[in-house]
Amino acid sequence: MCKLGEGSFGSVFLAKHKLSGVSVAIKVISKERIAKSFNCNNEVFQELEIMREVSQGDCPNILKLVETFEDETDFTCVT
């Protein structure tokens, strides 16, 4: 996995699926960094919902949302 970039709330990594070899971007958003503002927390959920909606189309220029999950410290999106 290599780091592609970092923002205010988290980082984006490039990874490759072990079995298929397909490259994916993994966005990891730190819950600690967004805990100070409920509005930011809402924005994370809004972003996830928007990603779900637009990834249902068939446009080659829009990333497909593959998976989302969270643990005690982070929200994670795989595209």
Biopython code that builds the backbone (N, CA, C, O; Angstrom):
import numpy as np
from Bio.PDB.StructureBuilder import StructureBuilder

atoms = [
    (1, "MET", "N", (0.846, -1.175, 0.000)),
    (1, "MET", "CA", (0.000, 0.000, 0.000)),
    (1, "MET", "C", (0.890, 1.237, 0.000)),
    (1, "MET", "O", (1.845, 1.315, 0.773)),
    (2, "CYS", "N", (0.585, 2.193, -0.854)),
    (2, "CYS", "CA", (1.345, 3.444, -0.827)),
    (2, "CYS", "C", (0.371, 4.604, -0.629)),
    (2, "CYS", "O", (-0.764, 4.572, -1.107)),
    (3, "LYS", "N", (0.832, 5.612, 0.074)),
    (3, "LYS", "CA", (0.008, 6.766, 0.390)),
    (3, "LYS", "C", (-0.088, 7.679, -0.825)),
    (3, "LYS", "O", (0.927, 8.069, -1.402)),
    (4, "LEU", "N", (-1.336, 8.022, -1.212)),
    (4, "LEU", "CA", (-1.563, 8.922, -2.328)),
    (4, "LEU", "C", (-1.687, 10.368, -1.881)),
    (4, "LEU", "O", (-1.283, 11.289, -2.590)),
    (5, "GLY", "N", (-2.254, 10.555, -0.690)),
    (5, "GLY", "CA", (-2.455, 11.922, -0.213)),
    (5, "GLY", "C", (-3.022, 11.942, 1.186)),
    (5, "GLY", "O", (-3.399, 10.914, 1.749)),
    (6, "GLU", "N", (-3.071, 13.164, 1.738)),
    (6, "GLU", "CA", (-3.586, 13.340, 3.089)),
    (6, "GLU", "C", (-4.382, 14.634, 3.148)),
    (6, "GLU", "O", (-3.997, 15.641, 2.554)),
    (7, "GLY", "N", (-5.497, 14.596, 3.872)),
    (7, "GLY", "CA", (-6.342, 15.770, 4.044)),
    (7, "GLY", "C", (-6.505, 16.102, 5.508)),
    (7, "GLY", "O", (-5.767, 15.603, 6.358)),
    (8, "SER", "N", (-7.472, 16.945, 5.797)),
    (8, "SER", "CA", (-7.707, 17.393, 7.165)),
    (8, "SER", "C", (-8.131, 16.268, 8.097)),
    (8, "SER", "O", (-7.790, 16.280, 9.280)),
    (9, "PHE", "N", (-8.866, 15.300, 7.576)),
    (9, "PHE", "CA", (-9.432, 14.264, 8.439)),
    (9, "PHE", "C", (-8.862, 12.875, 8.221)),
    (9, "PHE", "O", (-9.151, 11.970, 9.004)),
    (10, "GLY", "N", (-8.061, 12.678, 7.182)),
    (10, "GLY", "CA", (-7.556, 11.332, 6.954)),
    (10, "GLY", "C", (-6.618, 11.253, 5.772)),
    (10, "GLY", "O", (-6.105, 12.264, 5.293)),
    (11, "SER", "N", (-6.401, 10.026, 5.306)),
    (11, "SER", "CA", (-5.443, 9.754, 4.235)),
    (11, "SER", "C", (-6.043, 8.826, 3.193)),
    (11, "SER", "O", (-6.999, 8.100, 3.465)),
    (12, "VAL", "N", (-5.459, 8.860, 1.980)),
    (12, "VAL", "CA", (-5.877, 7.970, 0.896)),
    (12, "VAL", "C", (-4.662, 7.142, 0.476)),
    (12, "VAL", "O", (-3.563, 7.662, 0.283)),
    (13, "PHE", "N", (-4.900, 5.841, 0.342)),
    (13, "PHE", "CA", (-3.839, 4.908, -0.008)),
    (13, "PHE", "C", (-4.205, 4.169, -1.284)),
    (13, "PHE", "O", (-5.384, 3.961, -1.573)),
    (14, "LEU", "N", (-3.194, 3.773, -2.044)),
    (14, "LEU", "CA", (-3.377, 2.915, -3.208)),
    (14, "LEU", "C", (-3.035, 1.499, -2.773)),
    (14, "LEU", "O", (-1.978, 1.259, -2.190)),
    (15, "ALA", "N", (-3.927, 0.569, -3.059)),
    (15, "ALA", "CA", (-3.698, -0.828, -2.672)),
    (15, "ALA", "C", (-4.099, -1.730, -3.827)),
    (15, "ALA", "O", (-4.744, -1.288, -4.778)),
    (16, "LYS", "N", (-3.715, -2.989, -3.738)),
    (16, "LYS", "CA", (-4.050, -3.969, -4.768)),
    (16, "LYS", "C", (-4.677, -5.181, -4.095)),
    (16, "LYS", "O", (-4.144, -5.709, -3.119)),
    (17, "HIS", "N", (-5.826, -5.620, -4.634)),
    (17, "HIS", "CA", (-6.495, -6.807, -4.120)),
    (17, "HIS", "C", (-5.587, -8.007, -4.330)),
    (17, "HIS", "O", (-5.098, -8.220, -5.439)),
    (18, "LYS", "N", (-5.353, -8.788, -3.295)),
    (18, "LYS", "CA", (-4.391, -9.890, -3.365)),
    (18, "LYS", "C", (-4.758, -10.959, -4.388)),
    (18, "LYS", "O", (-3.882, -11.477, -5.081)),
    (19, "LEU", "N", (-6.026, -11.290, -4.489)),
    (19, "LEU", "CA", (-6.428, -12.372, -5.395)),
    (19, "LEU", "C", (-6.632, -11.912, -6.836)),
    (19, "LEU", "O", (-6.172, -12.560, -7.775)),
    (20, "SER", "N", (-7.331, -10.780, -7.000)),
    (20, "SER", "CA", (-7.667, -10.338, -8.359)),
    (20, "SER", "C", (-6.613, -9.428, -8.974)),
    (20, "SER", "O", (-6.528, -9.318, -10.198)),
    (21, "GLY", "N", (-5.804, -8.770, -8.135)),
    (21, "GLY", "CA", (-4.811, -7.835, -8.650)),
    (21, "GLY", "C", (-5.377, -6.475, -9.022)),
    (21, "GLY", "O", (-4.658, -5.636, -9.565)),
    (22, "VAL", "N", (-6.657, -6.241, -8.738)),
    (22, "VAL", "CA", (-7.308, -4.973, -9.060)),
    (22, "VAL", "C", (-6.822, -3.891, -8.090)),
    (22, "VAL", "O", (-6.783, -4.102, -6.878)),
    (23, "SER", "N", (-6.454, -2.732, -8.644)),
    (23, "SER", "CA", (-6.024, -1.607, -7.812)),
    (23, "SER", "C", (-7.239, -0.878, -7.247)),
    (23, "SER", "O", (-8.238, -0.686, -7.940)),
    (24, "VAL", "N", (-7.143, -0.477, -5.986)),
    (24, "VAL", "CA", (-8.219, 0.258, -5.319)),
    (24, "VAL", "C", (-7.620, 1.419, -4.532)),
    (24, "VAL", "O", (-6.447, 1.396, -4.157)),
    (25, "ALA", "N", (-8.439, 2.422, -4.293)),
    (25, "ALA", "CA", (-8.072, 3.514, -3.406)),
    (25, "ALA", "C", (-8.782, 3.282, -2.079)),
    (25, "ALA", "O", (-9.973, 2.972, -2.051)),
    (26, "ILE", "N", (-8.053, 3.434, -0.990)),
    (26, "ILE", "CA", (-8.623, 3.252, 0.338)),
    (26, "ILE", "C", (-8.526, 4.576, 1.082)),
    (26, "ILE", "O", (-7.432, 5.076, 1.344)),
    (27, "LYS", "N", (-9.675, 5.134, 1.418)),
    (27, "LYS", "CA", (-9.725, 6.393, 2.149)),
    (27, "LYS", "C", (-10.004, 6.071, 3.609)),
    (27, "LYS", "O", (-11.030, 5.472, 3.932)),
    (28, "VAL", "N", (-9.093, 6.467, 4.491)),
    (28, "VAL", "CA", (-9.224, 6.222, 5.924)),
    (28, "VAL", "C", (-9.439, 7.568, 6.609)),
    (28, "VAL", "O", (-8.576, 8.445, 6.558)),
    (29, "ILE", "N", (-10.599, 7.723, 7.251)),
    (29, "ILE", "CA", (-10.963, 8.974, 7.912)),
    (29, "ILE", "C", (-10.913, 8.755, 9.418)),
    (29, "ILE", "O", (-11.614, 7.896, 9.951)),
    (30, "SER", "N", (-10.088, 9.527, 10.092)),
    (30, "SER", "CA", (-9.887, 9.390, 11.530)),
    (30, "SER", "C", (-11.082, 9.931, 12.311)),
    (30, "SER", "O", (-11.442, 11.099, 12.160)),
    (31, "LYS", "N", (-11.689, 9.104, 13.134)),
    (31, "LYS", "CA", (-12.796, 9.551, 13.977)),
    (31, "LYS", "C", (-12.320, 10.581, 14.996)),
    (31, "LYS", "O", (-13.068, 11.490, 15.354)),
    (32, "GLU", "N", (-11.100, 10.445, 15.456)),
    (32, "GLU", "CA", (-10.556, 11.380, 16.433)),
    (32, "GLU", "C", (-10.476, 12.793, 15.849)),
    (32, "GLU", "O", (-10.762, 13.780, 16.528)),
    (33, "ARG", "N", (-10.083, 12.865, 14.577)),
    (33, "ARG", "CA", (-9.945, 14.178, 13.937)),
    (33, "ARG", "C", (-11.274, 14.866, 13.694)),
    (33, "ARG", "O", (-11.338, 16.095, 13.676)),
    (34, "ILE", "N", (-12.347, 14.090, 13.505)),
    (34, "ILE", "CA", (-13.647, 14.712, 13.238)),
    (34, "ILE", "C", (-14.526, 14.803, 14.480)),
    (34, "ILE", "O", (-15.616, 15.373, 14.423)),
    (35, "ALA", "N", (-14.072, 14.254, 15.592)),
    (35, "ALA", "CA", (-14.885, 14.206, 16.815)),
    (35, "ALA", "C", (-15.212, 15.585, 17.363)),
    (35, "ALA", "O", (-16.215, 15.737, 18.060)),
    (36, "LYS", "N", (-14.408, 16.583, 17.075)),
    (36, "LYS", "CA", (-14.611, 17.919, 17.625)),
    (36, "LYS", "C", (-15.833, 18.620, 17.052)),
    (36, "LYS", "O", (-16.355, 19.549, 17.668)),
    (37, "SER", "N", (-16.295, 18.193, 15.887)),
    (37, "SER", "CA", (-17.392, 18.889, 15.226)),
    (37, "SER", "C", (-18.444, 17.917, 14.729)),
    (37, "SER", "O", (-18.167, 17.096, 13.854)),
    (38, "PHE", "N", (-19.642, 17.998, 15.274)),
    (38, "PHE", "CA", (-20.738, 17.127, 14.833)),
    (38, "PHE", "C", (-21.045, 17.370, 13.364)),
    (38, "PHE", "O", (-21.376, 16.430, 12.641)),
    (39, "ASN", "N", (-20.941, 18.621, 12.907)),
    (39, "ASN", "CA", (-21.213, 18.929, 11.494)),
    (39, "ASN", "C", (-20.263, 18.171, 10.587)),
    (39, "ASN", "O", (-20.679, 17.648, 9.552)),
    (40, "CYS", "N", (-19.006, 18.106, 10.956)),
    (40, "CYS", "CA", (-18.044, 17.363, 10.137)),
    (40, "CYS", "C", (-18.394, 15.884, 10.108)),
    (40, "CYS", "O", (-18.282, 15.230, 9.071)),
    (41, "ASN", "N", (-18.818, 15.361, 11.253)),
    (41, "ASN", "CA", (-19.227, 13.965, 11.323)),
    (41, "ASN", "C", (-20.383, 13.721, 10.356)),
    (41, "ASN", "O", (-20.398, 12.719, 9.640)),
    (42, "ASN", "N", (-21.343, 14.630, 10.337)),
    (42, "ASN", "CA", (-22.457, 14.519, 9.392)),
    (42, "ASN", "C", (-21.964, 14.568, 7.956)),
    (42, "ASN", "O", (-22.479, 13.850, 7.099)),
    (43, "GLU", "N", (-20.972, 15.407, 7.684)),
    (43, "GLU", "CA", (-20.438, 15.528, 6.334)),
    (43, "GLU", "C", (-19.801, 14.223, 5.869)),
    (43, "GLU", "O", (-19.867, 13.890, 4.686)),
    (44, "VAL", "N", (-19.191, 13.489, 6.779)),
    (44, "VAL", "CA", (-18.615, 12.191, 6.426)),
    (44, "VAL", "C", (-19.719, 11.258, 5.950)),
    (44, "VAL", "O", (-19.573, 10.598, 4.921)),
    (45, "PHE", "N", (-20.826, 11.196, 6.696)),
    (45, "PHE", "CA", (-21.933, 10.320, 6.310)),
    (45, "PHE", "C", (-22.581, 10.787, 5.013)),
    (45, "PHE", "O", (-23.000, 9.961, 4.202)),
    (46, "GLN", "N", (-22.671, 12.104, 4.804)),
    (46, "GLN", "CA", (-23.218, 12.624, 3.553)),
    (46, "GLN", "C", (-22.316, 12.251, 2.379)),
    (46, "GLN", "O", (-22.804, 11.874, 1.313)),
    (47, "GLU", "N", (-20.998, 12.357, 2.574)),
    (47, "GLU", "CA", (-20.060, 11.986, 1.518)),
    (47, "GLU", "C", (-20.203, 10.510, 1.161)),
    (47, "GLU", "O", (-20.197, 10.154, -0.018)),
    (48, "LEU", "N", (-20.331, 9.657, 2.162)),
    (48, "LEU", "CA", (-20.498, 8.226, 1.908)),
    (48, "LEU", "C", (-21.784, 7.954, 1.135)),
    (48, "LEU", "O", (-21.801, 7.137, 0.215)),
    (49, "GLU", "N", (-22.855, 8.640, 1.511)),
    (49, "GLU", "CA", (-24.132, 8.439, 0.828)),
    (49, "GLU", "C", (-24.043, 8.906, -0.624)),
    (49, "GLU", "O", (-24.560, 8.240, -1.521)),
    (50, "ILE", "N", (-23.396, 10.034, -0.860)),
    (50, "ILE", "CA", (-23.218, 10.528, -2.230)),
    (50, "ILE", "C", (-22.390, 9.539, -3.038)),
    (50, "ILE", "O", (-22.712, 9.247, -4.190)),
    (51, "MET", "N", (-21.323, 9.022, -2.434)),
    (51, "MET", "CA", (-20.486, 8.040, -3.133)),
    (51, "MET", "C", (-21.290, 6.796, -3.484)),
    (51, "MET", "O", (-21.134, 6.248, -4.575)),
    (52, "ARG", "N", (-22.148, 6.344, -2.573)),
    (52, "ARG", "CA", (-22.992, 5.177, -2.860)),
    (52, "ARG", "C", (-23.904, 5.445, -4.052)),
    (52, "ARG", "O", (-24.051, 4.605, -4.941)),
    (53, "GLU", "N", (-24.519, 6.636, -4.056)),
    (53, "GLU", "CA", (-25.465, 6.971, -5.123)),
    (53, "GLU", "C", (-24.792, 7.090, -6.487)),
    (53, "GLU", "O", (-25.274, 6.518, -7.465)),
    (54, "VAL", "N", (-23.685, 7.825, -6.563)),
    (54, "VAL", "CA", (-23.067, 8.028, -7.877)),
    (54, "VAL", "C", (-22.356, 6.786, -8.383)),
    (54, "VAL", "O", (-22.172, 6.635, -9.590)),
    (55, "SER", "N", (-21.955, 5.894, -7.490)),
    (55, "SER", "CA", (-21.248, 4.693, -7.946)),
    (55, "SER", "C", (-22.206, 3.647, -8.506)),
    (55, "SER", "O", (-21.763, 2.606, -8.992)),
    (56, "GLN", "N", (-23.502, 3.903, -8.447)),
    (56, "GLN", "CA", (-24.468, 2.960, -8.999)),
    (56, "GLN", "C", (-24.667, 3.156, -10.492)),
    (56, "GLN", "O", (-25.234, 2.297, -11.166)),
    (57, "GLY", "N", (-24.198, 4.293, -11.011)),
    (57, "GLY", "CA", (-24.299, 4.550, -12.448)),
    (57, "GLY", "C", (-23.226, 3.776, -13.192)),
    (57, "GLY", "O", (-22.489, 2.982, -12.608)),
    (58, "ASP", "N", (-23.152, 4.022, -14.488)),
    (58, "ASP", "CA", (-22.193, 3.292, -15.320)),
    (58, "ASP", "C", (-21.221, 4.244, -16.013)),
    (58, "ASP", "O", (-20.829, 4.009, -17.156)),
    (59, "CYS", "N", (-20.835, 5.311, -15.328)),
    (59, "CYS", "CA", (-19.912, 6.283, -15.913)),
    (59, "CYS", "C", (-18.468, 5.853, -15.640)),
    (59, "CYS", "O", (-18.112, 5.625, -14.484)),
    (60, "PRO", "N", (-17.641, 5.739, -16.656)),
    (60, "PRO", "CA", (-16.258, 5.295, -16.463)),
    (60, "PRO", "C", (-15.389, 6.329, -15.742)),
    (60, "PRO", "O", (-14.290, 6.003, -15.295)),
    (61, "ASN", "N", (-15.868, 7.570, -15.623)),
    (61, "ASN", "CA", (-15.087, 8.623, -14.979)),
    (61, "ASN", "C", (-15.399, 8.795, -13.499)),
    (61, "ASN", "O", (-14.841, 9.682, -12.853)),
    (62, "ILE", "N", (-16.266, 7.974, -12.956)),
    (62, "ILE", "CA", (-16.624, 8.047, -11.543)),
    (62, "ILE", "C", (-16.195, 6.760, -10.855)),
    (62, "ILE", "O", (-16.516, 5.659, -11.302)),
    (63, "LEU", "N", (-15.459, 6.923, -9.753)),
    (63, "LEU", "CA", (-15.019, 5.752, -8.996)),
    (63, "LEU", "C", (-16.204, 4.977, -8.451)),
    (63, "LEU", "O", (-17.214, 5.568, -8.068)),
    (64, "LYS", "N", (-16.087, 3.683, -8.415)),
    (64, "LYS", "CA", (-17.126, 2.828, -7.847)),
    (64, "LYS", "C", (-16.814, 2.587, -6.373)),
    (64, "LYS", "O", (-15.687, 2.236, -6.022)),
    (65, "LEU", "N", (-17.799, 2.772, -5.527)),
    (65, "LEU", "CA", (-17.643, 2.485, -4.107)),
    (65, "LEU", "C", (-17.750, 0.984, -3.924)),
    (65, "LEU", "O", (-18.797, 0.398, -4.200)),
    (66, "VAL", "N", (-16.686, 0.360, -3.466)),
    (66, "VAL", "CA", (-16.642, -1.094, -3.326)),
    (66, "VAL", "C", (-17.119, -1.514, -1.947)),
    (66, "VAL", "O", (-17.908, -2.450, -1.817)),
    (67, "GLU", "N", (-16.644, -0.824, -0.919)),
    (67, "GLU", "CA", (-16.925, -1.241, 0.457)),
    (67, "GLU", "C", (-16.733, -0.073, 1.405)),
    (67, "GLU", "O", (-15.875, 0.780, 1.182)),
    (68, "THR", "N", (-17.524, -0.033, 2.453)),
    (68, "THR", "CA", (-17.305, 0.907, 3.547)),
    (68, "THR", "C", (-17.393, 0.129, 4.846)),
    (68, "THR", "O", (-18.179, -0.810, 4.974)),
    (69, "PHE", "N", (-16.585, 0.527, 5.797)),
    (69, "PHE", "CA", (-16.678, -0.061, 7.126)),
    (69, "PHE", "C", (-16.052, 0.884, 8.127)),
    (69, "PHE", "O", (-15.362, 1.833, 7.757)),
    (70, "GLU", "N", (-16.297, 0.619, 9.385)),
    (70, "GLU", "CA", (-15.707, 1.434, 10.434)),
    (70, "GLU", "C", (-15.279, 0.547, 11.594)),
    (70, "GLU", "O", (-15.828, -0.530, 11.823)),
    (71, "ASP", "N", (-14.291, 1.034, 12.305)),
    (71, "ASP", "CA", (-13.873, 0.372, 13.537)),
    (71, "ASP", "C", (-13.880, 1.437, 14.630)),
    (71, "ASP", "O", (-14.470, 2.502, 14.448)),
    (72, "GLU", "N", (-13.251, 1.169, 15.729)),
    (72, "GLU", "CA", (-13.291, 2.097, 16.853)),
    (72, "GLU", "C", (-12.600, 3.415, 16.565)),
    (72, "GLU", "O", (-12.924, 4.424, 17.192)),
    (73, "THR", "N", (-11.652, 3.437, 15.628)),
    (73, "THR", "CA", (-10.869, 4.644, 15.395)),
    (73, "THR", "C", (-11.079, 5.314, 14.042)),
    (73, "THR", "O", (-10.797, 6.504, 13.904)),
    (74, "ASP", "N", (-11.570, 4.576, 13.032)),
    (74, "ASP", "CA", (-11.623, 5.113, 11.667)),
    (74, "ASP", "C", (-12.886, 4.703, 10.910)),
    (74, "ASP", "O", (-13.512, 3.683, 11.198)),
    (75, "PHE", "N", (-13.239, 5.553, 9.917)),
    (75, "PHE", "CA", (-14.166, 5.193, 8.858)),
    (75, "PHE", "C", (-13.295, 4.853, 7.658)),
    (75, "PHE", "O", (-12.317, 5.553, 7.398)),
    (76, "THR", "N", (-13.623, 3.796, 6.920)),
    (76, "THR", "CA", (-12.817, 3.397, 5.772)),
    (76, "THR", "C", (-13.708, 3.185, 4.547)),
    (76, "THR", "O", (-14.746, 2.529, 4.631)),
    (77, "CYS", "N", (-13.289, 3.752, 3.400)),
    (77, "CYS", "CA", (-13.999, 3.598, 2.136)),
    (77, "CYS", "C", (-13.046, 3.001, 1.128)),
    (77, "CYS", "O", (-11.910, 3.457, 0.994)),
    (78, "VAL", "N", (-13.498, 1.984, 0.418)),
    (78, "VAL", "CA", (-12.696, 1.353, -0.625)),
    (78, "VAL", "C", (-13.372, 1.658, -1.963)),
    (78, "VAL", "O", (-14.542, 1.336, -2.168)),
    (79, "THR", "N", (-12.613, 2.285, -2.872)),
    (79, "THR", "CA", (-13.163, 2.614, -4.191)),
    (79, "THR", "C", (-12.281, 2.035, -5.276)),
    (79, "THR", "O", (-12.571, 2.201, -6.461)),
]
sb = StructureBuilder()
sb.init_structure("model")
sb.init_model(0)
sb.init_chain("A")
sb.init_seg("    ")
for serial, (resi, resn, name, xyz) in enumerate(atoms, 1):
    if name == "N":
        sb.init_residue(resn, " ", resi, " ")
    sb.init_atom(name, np.array(xyz, "f"), 0.0, 1.0, " ", f" {name:<3s}", serial, name[0])
structure = sb.get_structure()
